[in-house]
């Protein structure tokens, strides 16, 4: 594994990526505080969600 690959893997662990199954929009966790997470999509929109909401596999799929 290259240093770049290892760095990308570390970043994904720190800032996981989720896809909303209902909308198809992909979101990256930008910040996590307690039981709240801030998500950012590709165009820069942000959302605040509860961490346990992302565990709902009917709505959210972790892709990275």
Secondary structure, 3 states (H helix, E strand, C coil): CCHHHHHHHHHHHHCCEEEECCCCCEEEEEEEECCEEEEEECCCCEEEEEHHHHHCCCCEEECC
